[in-house]
């Protein structure tokens, strides 16, 4: 099969959309398919080339009409050269451009909705088949008018990613305090960083040995640093910044927290489960699905620092309960492997080609 993946870029900056697209492209190429990647280049180009994935450099996020026209012409030339059976678009600009230029090229257009809250996500319905990364995302897209007959659910599964192969984890933490609470997230309010800082400040007096590690970068970091500095436990709140491979932090953490206010199906939840962290996370979007409806982690209401603090108190106050939730998180993670995502995605391609 000849497959083209389309994403805005292929930089390794913690972007889950890009990570999923790159993982699939590499896995499909390893399986013997002829694969290309369309993006405005990035630091993962070497990995794609190592797996035999061809790259076409096209700026899909151009805004001016002239630049958009050039991007469409460039994409049509690339697709006419490559002659794909499948074009798999992972963001709205790539989906729209592929739909515009598809006349006479004979490919089937597959789209994946990674972030349903975005208003323009409904344009992913231009695909012949629309993949949602969780049942919650599929329900949202159905409510917004995408026909159910087009929708397929393929839940994210990053374990076994080629991005993690043979890499020495960077940013190796030295002397992490225990018990350690860690989040890996972009530093902005949608990820509930302010709620996590407030919850940690609430429990810190009862657990003076605990420390909080915030792994990630984002536009609101200064605001969160100011919030942390105003607490009495500021010396135990550590802003680590972006780390390409966060496993080195997850593997030394006791508790992983994701306090998101919206999240389709975060890749970091499977990674935290694999590391054996006890997990506390918001019951929003696809997070309950990633935690098997609370079997593998404690679910709390979003935007509720008090509930988050209560869950942290449960775990920090009982070594047996902490050990139990660590065990539960690490159990039954086979379905979170990339192999499953790869197989289910190829099945969607076959279905789309059969429909044609």
URGISUL-V231561 format. One record per helix or strand. SS is the DSSP state (2 for helix, 1 for strand). FROM is the first residue (numbers start at 1). LEN is the number of residues. If there is no record, write none. Layout:
ss:SS from:FROM len:LEN
ss:SS from:FROM len:LEN
This chain:
ss:1 from:2 len:5
ss:2 from:16 len:15
ss:1 from:34 len:6
ss:2 from:45 len:6
ss:1 from:54 len:4
ss:2 from:65 len:18
ss:1 from:86 len:4
ss:2 from:92 len:10
ss:1 from:108 len:6
ss:2 from:119 len:8
ss:1 from:129 len:4
ss:2 from:135 len:9
ss:2 from:148 len:3
ss:1 from:151 len:3
ss:1 from:159 len:1
ss:2 from:162 len:3
ss:1 from:180 len:5
ss:2 from:189 len:3
ss:2 from:193 len:11
ss:1 from:211 len:6
ss:2 from:221 len:9
ss:2 from:234 len:3
ss:1 from:237 len:5
ss:2 from:247 len:4
ss:1 from:255 len:4
ss:2 from:267 len:9
ss:1 from:278 len:5
ss:2 from:287 len:4
ss:2 from:292 len:3
ss:1 from:298 len:3
ss:2 from:305 len:12
ss:2 from:319 len:12
ss:2 from:334 len:3
ss:1 from:337 len:1
ss:2 from:338 len:18
